[in-house]
Structures are given as C-alpha cells and as structure tokens.
Amino acid sequence: MQASPYSNDEYTIGWISALNEEFIIAMAMLDEEHGRPQSTPRDDTNAYHLGRIGAHNITMACLSGGKMGTGPAAIVAENMRRTFKNIRFALLVGIGGGVPNGKKDIRLGDIVVSYPNGTYTGVVQYDYGKLNGNGDIERKDWFCAPPPKVLAAVDLLRAYHTRPKNPRNNMPGILDELGELYAYPEEHLAPDLLFRADHDHNPGAETCGSCDKGALVQRKARNSASSPHVHYGIIASGSMVVRNGTERDKIDQRYANKIFCFDMEAAGLVNNFPCLIIRGISDYSDSHKNDEWQKRATAVASVYAKELLSLIEPEIPHHSKLI
C-alpha cells in the first residue's frame, strides 16, 4: 500500500477497532483510501490505514496481536494521538454484549451509542471501585463525556432517524452495499434468542438447540425486524468478558439498570482521548453467546459511525479568514 499524499497533521478524526474483523469493515466505510502514513515516530507501535469519509481525513488503527482490554486500547489511542496531532476526536467502533430487560428492548444487531444519563457520562468501568460489605460498589470511576460537537451530531442524527415526517436514514443502503455476508443471519441458522438470566447454556452443546425453550423470554415482534434500533445510554467497560446472565444483571442493577451493553476497551480511552463509543450488539452477555451475529453487529456499528461523520462539519483552520 502506498504512502498517503497527505501529512499526518491533515488527519482530524481517529477510528479505533479492537478486532481485525472490525478493522476490515472500518476500511470498507472509507469513501477514499490514502494508504499508510508518510512516517511515524519510532515508539509508535500502531499500524495505520488512512482515508477519507465525507469531508474528513480519517486515521484508523486496530489493537494488535490478539490483545484486548482497557490497557491495550489506551496504548493504541495514545500512540494515535501523539502521531496525528490534529485529531479532534476518535470513534471506538465494534461489537458489544447487550444488557436487555423489561425497559430496554435490546436485540441482536442493534446499536448502542455512549450517551450521558444523569450522573453517568456515557461510560462506566464496572470492575473498578470499592466493594462494600453489603455488596454495593462505591464508584471510583469518572469519565469524560463525549465532545459537545459529537453529541450535537448524535442528537441531530437521532432526530433525522425518528422524526415522523420524512425520516432520513441512509444506513440500510450502506449495509446492503456490504453484501449478504453482513446481512441479518437467517432465522433458522442463528435465531435471536434471549433466555432468562438464570438459565445457563449447556457447555457441551454448540448451539442452543438443547436449551430449555421454556426459559426463553417472550418478546413482541418488531415492526421493522430487519432494521437495527439505536439505543443511547451507558456502556459498561472492563477487562473481563461478561458471559453470565445473573452477573450481567447484578452489574446492571449497581448502575440503576442504566447499562445498555458491555465492552472491554472504552474505559481505556475516554479520559485521555475525546471519543464516542459505538457498539453493535452481537450477544446478550450470557452463557448462550455465539459468534453468528458478530459480522452483522460489526457492520451496523460501522455504518452508524459513517453516517454520523456525515453530519459533522470539517473545522475551519485557525489561519483562515472569514470574508
């Protein structure tokens, strides 16, 4: 791949992926590919792919070597920010584990966007704090909210998606361009099943065919079953993978049932790098987790990020004069 014709200082948006599959789809979102940077500092261990989305020059990087978690994510973000000094903000885009309950109708293939709610700024670190004798956690985390300009664009996109007259949503068309591999999985191959939190998956079974169907949570069919819903709220981040329904719900209860999904990287970024977290729901953070929905979940999160960027204007350079 050739070197970019643009200097590092001309890249203003960062896009970070945790998994290689996420990185592949991120590249597919580019309207124009620029290649690799002209140069990087010796101590920058990231590999970058550069390009353009709309009016923005984008630098993309992925956690490497199979590393996951808040620590590796923080290193990638710090390297990116040091090499590309004019980055305004970053997007952390990929998959997450949903946290559904009676008031949060989260389905596989939906999208969760980190968004402030009450005293929570959009991200909490569920495995960082002080455990009191009664089992409650005294929070020690406090993270920066997404940049105001980004939140304003999120609000605008939300209005475009939901206004009753002439709603605007370009996501379905972009998703179709990715092909059948990233479409909703066929119902008979990968049904969207939500089991009660206390019903564990048979560890010896590859699918949920032997799981007790009486333990399924009954949910109403959606009017637009093939269109992802976007949820705005709290993402719980930590260094452990949550794969237990009971523990999932306990953590949610500690945060007043305001958690929409889990991830493993966000807490490593948000205090040191202005950013927004966008997650596609690939499982329900329980023992019934499988990989069948990962491609679709990755695709919907990436497409949302692309559409969001289309609503953010490029900055006017400081040296420019308005006439």
N, C-alpha and C positions, 0 to 999 in steps of 0.2 A: 504494500500500500504506500502511495506517495506521501510526501510531507505536505501539510496544509499550506495554501498560499497566504494564509493569514497568520499574524503573530499571536502569541499566547494572550496578549493584552486585549485582543479583539473578541475574546470569548467571554460572555457575560452570564451564562446560565450553566449550572452543573447538573448532571443526571447520574445518579449512583444506583447500581444494581448489586444485589447480594449474590445472585446465582447466574451462571452462564446462560441459562435459558432466558432469564430476564434481560440480560445484556443483548442477546440476539434480537429480541423483539424491540428493545430500545433502538437499536440500529435501524430497524425497519421503519421507525417513526420519522426518520430524517427525510426532509424534502431534498436535501443535497448533501453529499458526502465530501468531506475535505481531506480525510486521511488521518495521519498521525501528526503530532506536534513537530514543529521545526527543531525544537530542542527542549530538554527538561533538565532540572538540576540533578546532580549525581545522586543525592539522597532521596529522590522521589522514586518510590518503588512501584508506582502505578503504571499501568498501560492504558493509553487513552485512544478513543476514537472520536474524531471531531466532525462536525457537520452543522447544518442549518435546519431549523424548524421555523417556518414563517419568517419573521424579521430578526430572529435571534440566532446567534452563533452559539452552539452547544458543545460542551466537552463532556464526554461520557467515560465512566470508569466502573470497574466491577471488582468486588472482593475476589482475591485470587487464592489458588491452592486449596480450595475447599474450606477456607476459613469462614466462620460465621460469628455473629455476635456483636455486641456493642464496641468491644475493643478494636477488632479489625476494621469495623465501619468508621470509627473515629480516625484511624490512621489513614484510610483512603481519603476521607474528607479533608484532613489536614494537609496531606500532600497536594490534593487538587487545589485547595485554596492558596497554597504557597506558590504553586506553579502558574496558576491563572489568577492573577492579582485583581482583575476587574470583575470577578464573579459577583453578581448581585445576590443570588440565592441559588439553592440547589433543590432538586426534586429527588426523593428516595422512592423508587417505584418498584413494586414487585408483589409477591403473594403474602397473604397473612391468614391466620386462623380465626374464623368468626366466633362471636360470642352472642348467640341468639337467646332471647327469652320472650315472654308474652308481649312485651312492649317493643322489642327490637326484632322486626321481621327480616332477619338476615338470611339470605340464601346463597348457595354456591354460585359463583360467577358474579356476585355483587361487588361493589366498590366501597371502600371506606377511606375517607379523607380526614386527616388530622385537623380538628377544628376546636377552638376553645369552648368550654362549657363550664360555667360557674367559676369555681376556683381552679379548675384544671385548664391548662393552656393548650391541650391537644395531644400531649404525650405524657404518660406516667411510666416510671420504672418500678414494676411490681415486685422485683426481687431486691430492692434497695430501701432500707428503712430499719426501724426498730420494732421487733415483735414483743408486744406487751403480754402480760400474764393471762389476759382474757382472750388472747388470740388475735386481737386487733393490731394493725400495723400503724405505727406512728410514722407518717411520711417524712422522708428526708430528701426527697427529690423535688426540685422545682426547675422547670424547663422554660425556655423562651418560647413564646407563641410564634407562629409563622409570621413573616414580614407583613405589615399592613397592606402593601401593594398586592401581595399574593392573595391575602384573604379577601381583598376587594374583588379580585378577579374570580375567586371561588364563588363569592356571593352573586356576581353577575352571571356566571355560568349556571349556577343553580336556578336563577330566575329564568334564564333562557330555556332550560330544560323543563321547567314546571309551569310556566305561565299558561293560562287556559286558552289564550288565542295565539295561534301561530307559534307554537313552541319550536325552538331551534335546537336540534341535536344532530351533530354530524358523526357521532360515534358509530352508529350501525353501518354507515357506508365505509368508514375506515376499517372496521372489523371485517367486513365482507372482503376487502382487498387482501387480507391476510390469508384467506383460503380456508378450506374445510378443517384443516388441522387445528385451527384455533376457534372453531365454532363450538356451540354448546355440545357436550358429549351426548350421544344417543341415549335415550332413556333406558333402554334395555341393557346397555353396556355399563352405564355409570349413573344410576338414578340418584337424585338429590334426596338423601335420607337423613333425617335428624332423629336420633334416639334420645330417650331420657338420659339425663346426666349419670344416673346410677347404673345404667346398663352397659357393661363392658363388652368389647368385641372379643370373639373367640380368637385367642392368639395363634391358633393353628390354622386358621382359615384365611385365604387370600382375599375373599370378598365377604360381604355381609349377608350372603345367601343363607347362612345358618343362624344369623342373629334373630332374636325374638321379634317378630313383626308386631307383637302386642306392645312392645316397648317404644314403638315409633310415636313421635309427636305429630299429631294431626294438624295440618296447616291448610289454609284456604289456597286454592289455585289462584295464581296471579292472572290478571287480565292480559298482561304482556309477558308471557313466560320466557320469551327469548330475548328480552331487553333487560340489561343489568340495571338494578336500582343503585343509586348513590347515597351512602349514609355519611353524615357529617358528625364527627364526635371524637371520642377519646380512643387512642391506640395505646395499649399496654405493651411495653417493651422490656425485655430482659434477656439474660444469657442462657436461659433454659427453654427447651421446647416443651410446650404445654400439650399433652396428649391424654388428658384425663378430664372427663366431663364434670366430675364432682369438684376437682380442684379449680377448673375453669370458672365454675360458678362461685366458688368461695372467693377467688381473687376479684371477680366482678362485684361481689357484694361489699368488699372492702372499699370499693370506689363508688359506692352508692348506685350500683348497677348501671354505670355510665360507660362501661368499656364496650367498644364495638368489635375490636379484633386484637390479636396478639401479633407481635413481630419480634425479631431478635437484633435489630440494628438501630432503630430510631433513637434510642436513648444515647447512643454514642455520637450523635450528630447535633441534636437540636440546641444544645447550649453553646456550641462553638462555631456553628455554621448556620446562618439563616436558611431555613428549609421547610418544605412541606412534605408530608408523608402520604403516599397514595398506595393503597393495598387492594389487590383483588382477592376475594375470598375463595380459597381452594379447599378448605375443610372446616370442621367445627371445633377444632382444638380438643378433640376427644380421641378415644382409642379406635374409632372407626375411620380414622384418617387414611386416605389413599392418594395416589398421585394422578388419578384420572382427570381431575379438574385443574391441574396446575397450568397447562397451556392456556386454557380459556381465561383463568384468573389473571395470568400474566398479561394477556392481550388486553383485557378490559382496563386494567390499571394503566397500561402504557397509552392506550388510546385516549383515556381521560386526560392524562398529562399533556398529550399533544394538543387536544382541544383547548385545555386551559391556557397553554402558552400562546394560542392564537388571540387571546383576549388581553394580553399584557403588551403594552407598547414598548418599543426599544427606548432606552434612555437617550436624552439629548446630551451630547458631550459637553463637558464643562466649558470648553473653549468656544462653543458655538454661540452665535449671537442671534437673538430673535429680531426680525425686522418688522 
